[in-house]
């Protein structure tokens, strides 16, 4: 075995290639290769696959500007500046703007009835538990059941009184003027792998520029109007201001740090991040509470604010790319396989009817070597009334004449056999195609009485072997053995003797050995005449009528014959590669 040979490690194997000389296929190949190359180059430049990339590292600071005045019920006119509407604290990379409030004034520490919607109704003190508290309560129960109004009684609690009673925010929102507030976003970025630092406030942006820039005509302006942000996110500021929400400000950095194509500028986009449909969420919008404390007559009081507003989250993402020879080689290596599409497409064209059937058959035979199963015998059948060879599977039960063919292939002439026969024939001998059959070949007076049902020429002999039940014709007609050419090419003794001497100059000239040799030489002559060069790994089958005629001409002394037996035999053709051909022995 080659795998057990140590010298096999020093061998190199290549695939077999078939070169087709065709202008159409050559033009198609180079056109497809050019299209694939163009696609690869476009994708490489578009996606910058020749670069090494590094993700962005970012920090964000914001500064909101704007003043508004609004009238709050029970409070009066209130002026809101950045301290009031920005909330008590700012989270990282985000800022908050109050757009609506619910105010509860003059709360003091004391005892008062719980709001019915928050507390549980009661009828007596037994329904209230001293010190009890739940998630909806504003204080601790005192154990007393007191009247909230004329109709309802609730448990008394120790809390900041009076308790916040209003739960729904005012409509329209109190601070809709916040739509005109502006925010300055300062974004500093860094790409550590390339030691590159930048920010969205470019070097040419001075104080005068920042005072006058407007994003309507300058997409790089770092000052944003809140109403424009909400509108570009696809929302209505007045509707969103009632209950609040969350808006995302996305800053994308897609930087090219190559020297000749250097570009590193931010791009801004906006979208809403929370659920905007109030009826789809249990707690819609965004709100929080804060209080302002003061002391009146030595008693601490507070004003409670439930603030609704919009939180703006600034999200920075992106990458920077720089030319890398290693990445270029990796990309080229990964795209070389795309050229296999050309081979796949051209092979598909050759194997289908989209191209010449003859060229496709020739290409398939030269490129692909069919190796049948060792247990499967493929027989080759040639009928005198058909031009193509039939390939059929051997059947042990069904007559070979009736077996359905697997495929049909064109017949290939055995030019070497033809040249040899013409050389062996005497030049002055001509074949009379109109000559009657030889005198010794007498027709059967009642042929159909002894002919099997599968016979079409009325000259076949009955057989018990299904593989021998084959006629020379597919349809009814004259037998091929009645052809004068059959007599000259197959059964002529002088020609057969010359062929034997040509193959073996020392072949026996007399005796039973020569008769058997002439009989088998006649078989080979018929195969070369009617089959030409049979397809590889197939076994040509000689019709029963031809076998009968050859055996009558060259009989066995004991009357015993081997019958149908697929064997390997050397062709009469002068074989260029020393190969063998499949044949049948009878």
N, C-alpha and C positions, 0 to 999 in steps of 0.2 A: 504493500500500500504506500502511496506517496506520503501520507502523513507520518509513516514510520521511518521514512528515509531522512536522516539528518541533513543530507545535501539538499533536500527540498526547501530548506530555509533560505538557500541562496538563489532561489528561482524567482522570476518576476513574470506575472501573467497579465495580459491585456485582453480587452474585449475585442471581438471580431466586428469590423465595420464594413458596411456596404456602401460604395460610392456610386451614386446614380448620376449619369451625365444627362442633365435636363435643364434647359434654360428656364422653364416655368418654375420648377422646384427650386432652382438656385436663386431666382429672383424673389420667390416667396420667402425663402430662408433669410436672405439678407434684409428684406423688408421687415420681417418679424423681428429680427435681431436689432435693427435700427429702431423700431418702435419700442422694444423693451429697453434699449439703452437710453432712449429719450425719456421714457417713464422713470427709470432709475435716477437719471440726472435731475429731473424736475422734482422728484420726491426728496432727493438729497438736499437740493437747494431750498426747497419749501420748508422742510422740517429740520434743516441744519444738522443732518446726521453726521457731518464731518467734524462736529464740535463736541467738546467735553462740557458738561453742564454742572452747575452748582446752585442749590436752592437759596432763596433770599433769607437773610436775617434782618428783622425789622423792629423798629420802635415808633410809636405814634403818640403825639400830643395834640390836644385840641383847645381852641379858645373861641367861646361863643360870645357874640355881641348882639345887643338888642334891648330895647326898653318898650314896655307896653303898660297901658292903664286900663283897668277893668273895674266894673261895679259888681261887688259881691253882696248878695242879699244878707241883711243883718249886719253888714260890716261897712259898706259904703264904697267909695272910690279908692282903689288901691293901685299904686304904681309898682310894677314888677321890673326889677333889673336882673342882671345875671346872677346875683347872689340868691335871689328869691326863686327863680324858675329853674336853676340848675340842680336843685336837690341838695341834700346834706352832704353827699360824697359822690365822687366819680369813680367808676370802675376802670380797669385797665383797657385801653384801646376803645373806649366808648364814652359817650356823654349823654345826659338826660335833660330834656326840656319839658317843663310842666305846661300842659295845655288846658287843664280843667281841674277844679277843686271842689270839695265839699268841706265847709267850715263849721266847726262846733265851738262857740265862744264861751268864755267864763266858766270853765270846768274847775271844780274844786274837789278835794278829797272829802268823801262823805258817804251817806247811804241814800239810795234812791231805787225805784222799781226798775227792774230789767226790761229792756225793750221786748215786746211780745214775740217778735219774729226771731229773736235770739234766745230768750229764756223760755221756760216751760210754763204754761198756764197753771194756776193753782186755785183751789177753793178754800183751803184752810192752811194753817201753819204746818200741819202734818205733811202737806205736799212739798214742803221746802226743807232741805237738809242743810243744817248749819255747816259752813265751811266747804260746801260742794262747789265744784267748778267743772266746766267742760270747754271744748274748743270754740263754741259759739258764744260763750259768756263774756261779759265785760268786767266782771268782778267776782268776788266770793259771796255766796249766799249767807244771809244772816239768820235764816230759819223762820223769817216772818213772811206772811203772804199779805201784800198790800195792794191797794187799788192803783192801777196805772191810769185809767180814765173811767168814765161813767160806765162803760160796758165791760172792761177787762180788768182782771187782777193777775199780777205776776209776783214772783218771788223777789224780795228785796235783796240788794247786793251792796257790798262795800266797794266803791269804785270812784272814778272821776265823774262827777255829776255836774250837769246832766249828761246822760249817755248819748253818744252819737246815734241819732234815730234815722237819718236819711241814708239810703243805700244806693240809689240810682244817681248818676252824675247829671248835671244840668245839660240841657240841649237848647240851643247850640252851646258849644264849649265856650268857657269864659275867656280863654286866652287864644282865640283863633288868630290874634295879631302875631303870634309866634311864627306864623308862616313867613313873615318878612325878616326874621332873625337870620343872622349869618354865622358861619363857623369857619375858622381858619384851621386847616388840617396840616400839621407838620409831620412828615413821614421821612425818617432817616433809614437808609438801607445799607447792607453790606454783604458782599460775596466773599467769604473767607478764603475759598480756594484760589481766587484770583487777586486777593488783596485790593478789592475795588470798593469804594465808598461813594454814595450819592444820596440825594434827597429830592423830594418833589418841588421844593422851592429852589429853582435853578439859580446859578450865580448871577445871571443878568436881571433877576427880579429884585429891584430895590424897593424902598419904601413908597416912592411915588407910583410904581407899577402896582403894588398891592392895594393901594388906595383906589385905583381907577379900573383895575381889571374886572372883567365880567365873563362868566363862563359861557354866555351866549355866543360870544365871538372869539373866545380863547379857551380851548379845551384843557390847557395846562394851568389855568388859574387855580390856586389852592384855596380860594375863598368860595364857599358854597352857600347859597340861599336855601333854607330848610324847606320852603315850599317847592323849590325846584327838585330837591332830592326826592321828596315824597311823590311828586308828579312823575318823575322819570322811573320810579319804582312801580308805577302803574296804580297808584292810590290817590284818593281825594283827601287833602289835608284836613278840611273841615269835618269830614265824617270820621277820620281816624283820630282827630283831637278829642272827641267825646270820651272814649274809653281808653285811648292810648294804644300802643303797639311797639313793635321792634322793626327797625329798618337797618338793613346791612349796606354799608358803603364798601365796595370791593375795589381795591387798588391792585392792579396787575402790573408787574414788572417783567417784561420779556426783552432781555438785553442781549445785544450782540457786541461782544468786546473785541472782535477782530479789528485790527488797526485801520484797514481800508473801508470797513463797513460798520464802524462803531456807532451804536445807537442804544440809548438807555433812557427811556422816558416812560412815565406812568400812564396807565389808562384806567379810567374810573367807570364803574357801573354800579347799579343800585337794584335792590330787591327787598321785598318784605319777608321777614323771617318767622313771624308768628302767625297763628290762625286768625284770619280777619273776620270770619263769620261768627258773630256772637252766639248764635243759637247752636253752634257746633261744639262749643267748649263750655265747661262748667264755670270757669273764671276767665271771661274774655278780657282782652286788653292788658294794660299794665298800670299798676298803681301802687302807692306806698303811703304811709302816714308819718307825719312829723308834727312837732308841737313847738310853740313859742311861749315861754314862761315869763311871768311877772308877779309882783307881790302887791296886793291891795289891802291896806289896813292890817298889815302883818300876816295876811293869809296868802299862801301861794296859789296862784291861778295860772291857767294855761289856755291857749287857743289851739285846738286840734285841727290839723289840715289833712284831709285825705286827698292826695295829689294824683291826678291822672296825667300821663304824658307819653312822649315818644322817646325811646332809647335808640340811639344811633350807634351801631357797632361797626368799627372800622376794621376790616379784614384785609390783610396784605398777603399776597402770594405771588409767586413767579420764580424765574430762574434766569441765569446768565450763561451764555455759551461762548466758548473760545476754541479756536482751531486746535485739533488734536490729531496727529498723524496716526496714532493707534486706533482712534475711533473711526477714522477714514478707512483703514485697512479692514477693520471689523465689519463695517457697512458693505464694503466691496465684496468681502467673503460671503456675507449673508445674502447678497443679491445675485451672485453668480448662478445660483440654482434656478433663477427665473428663466435663463436661457434654455432650460430643459423644456419649457413650454413650446418652443419652436419644434423640437423633435417630436413631442407628443402630438402636436397638430398635424405635422406633415405625415407622421406614421398613420394617424387616423384617416387622413385624406387618401393615402395609398391603400388602406385596408377596406375602404368603403367605395361605393359606386360614384363618389364625387370625382374620382380620377379614373384614368384608363384601367379597365379591368385586367387587360393583358399585362400592363406594367406592374400593377399591384400584385398579380399572381407571381410574376418573375421575382419581384422584390421580396415577397413573403418566403418563397422557396429558398432564396439565397441568404436571407437573414435568419430565418427561424428553421431549426432542425427539429422535425417532429419525431419523438421517440415514443412508440406505442407501448402499452403494457405488455410484459413478457407472456402473459396468459391470454392475450388477445391476438387472434390471427386475422389480419386484414387481407382480403383477397381482391385481386384486380381482374376485372372482366372486360373483354372486348367483343362487341357485336359487329358483324359485318355491315349491318344497316344503321349503325351509329358511329359518329366521328369521335366521340369522347370515350375515355376509359371510365368505367364505374368502379368505385371502391365500396366493398360490402364486407360485413362481418360474417365470419364462418358460423354456420348454424348446424347443429347435429340432428335437428328434426325436420327442418324445412328445406325444400328443394332450393338449390343455389339459383336456379332460373327465376324463382319467385321471391327471393330475398330482396327487401327494399334497400336501395343503395344509400350509403352514407353521404357520398358526394360524387361529383363528376369532374374529371380533370382533362385538359387537352392532351392529345397524344403527341409525344416527342419522337421524332424520327431517329432511328439508329443509323446515322450516316456511315459509321464504320462498317456495319453489316452490309449496307447497300453497296458500298464500294468493293467490299470483298467478294460479294456474290457476282457483281458485274465483271470482276476480273477473272473469276473462276469459270463463268459461262463462256462458251466458245463464241467468238465474234460473229460467226456466220449463222448462228442459231437464233431464230426469231420465234416469238411466241404468237401463235395464231389464236386470237381471242375468240374466233368463231368456230374453232375446231370442236368436234364432238368428243365426248368422254372416251378414254381408252377402252379397247375391246374387253379387257378383263374386268372392267367395272360395270357390271350388269345391274340395272335397276331392279329393285324388289318388285315382283308382280303385284303384290298386295301389301304396300308399305304400311298402311295405317293399322293393319291387324297386329303388327309386332312393335309399333312405335309407342313410347310412353306419352302421357298427356302433356308433359312439359316441353316436348320436342316441337319445334316450329319448321324444321327443314325436312322431316320425314327420313332422316338418316342416322339418328342417334340410337344408341343401344341402351336397353334398360339397365338400371343400377340400383343397388340397395344403399349406396353411400350418398347422402344428400349433397356432399361437396362435388360429386362427379355428375350430378344431374344438371348439366349446363348445355345449352344449344348454341350454335354459332350465330343465331339470329334472335332478335327480340320479337319480331313479328313473322308471320307466315311468309315463306318464299323459298328460293333455291338455296341449296346448301353450298357453302364455300368450298367443299371438297370437289364440286363439279367445275370449279374454275380452272382453266388451263394453267394459270399462274401458280395454283396450288401444286399441280403436278411438277412444275419446273423448279419451284423454290423450296418445296417441303419434301416431296417423296421421290424426287429424281435420284437414282442410285449414284450416278456418276458425280453429280454435284455434291452429294453427301460424302462420298469417298474423298473428293478433293478437299472438302472442308475438314474432314478428319485428318488427312495428311497435312493440311496447312497448320492445324493445331498441334498434331503430334506426328512428326515424320516417321516415327518407328511404330505406329499403331499396327495391330494385327490385320492381315489382309484376307484371311480366310477363317472359317469356323464360326461357331455360335457367338464368340466374343465380338466379332465384327458386326454381326446382325444386331446384337443388343446396342452396340455403339451407334450403328446407323439409325436405329429406332430413336434413341435419345437425342442424336444429332438432329433428327427430323423435328422432335419436340422443340429443340432450341431454335431451329430455323423458323418454326411457326411463331414462336414468341417474339423473335426479333422482327419478323414480318408484320405481325398484327399488333404488337404492343409497343414496338420501338424501344424506348428506354422507360421501363415501368417506374412509377413513383417509388421513392425510397421506402424500405421496410414493408413492401407489399409482395404478395405471392401471386403471379399470373396463373390463371387457370385455363387450360386448353379445353375447348368444347368436346363433348362426348363423341360427336360425329367425326371430328378430326382425329381423336385418339383411336377410334375404331378403324378409320381408313389407314392410319400409320401402322397399326398392329396387323392389319391384313396384309400390308406391303412387307413388313419386317416382323414376322411372328416369332414368338418365343418357342424354342424346341419343345419345352414341356407344357406349353400353354398357360404358364403362370406369370402374372404381372404384379408389380408392386402396388398399383393403384395410385390414387391421389395422395401425395406426400410432399408438403412444402419443404424444399431443400435450398441450399445455396449452391450456385454454380457459376463458373466463369463465363462471361459473355463472349460471343463471337467477335464483338467489336474490339478493336485494338484499344485497351483501356489506358488512358493517360496516367491515372493515379494508382493503378494496380488495384482498383476496387472490385467488388463483386456485385452481382445482381440477383434478386429474388426470382425464383422460378418454381415450377411444379414438376414433380417426378410422377410418371405413370408406369 
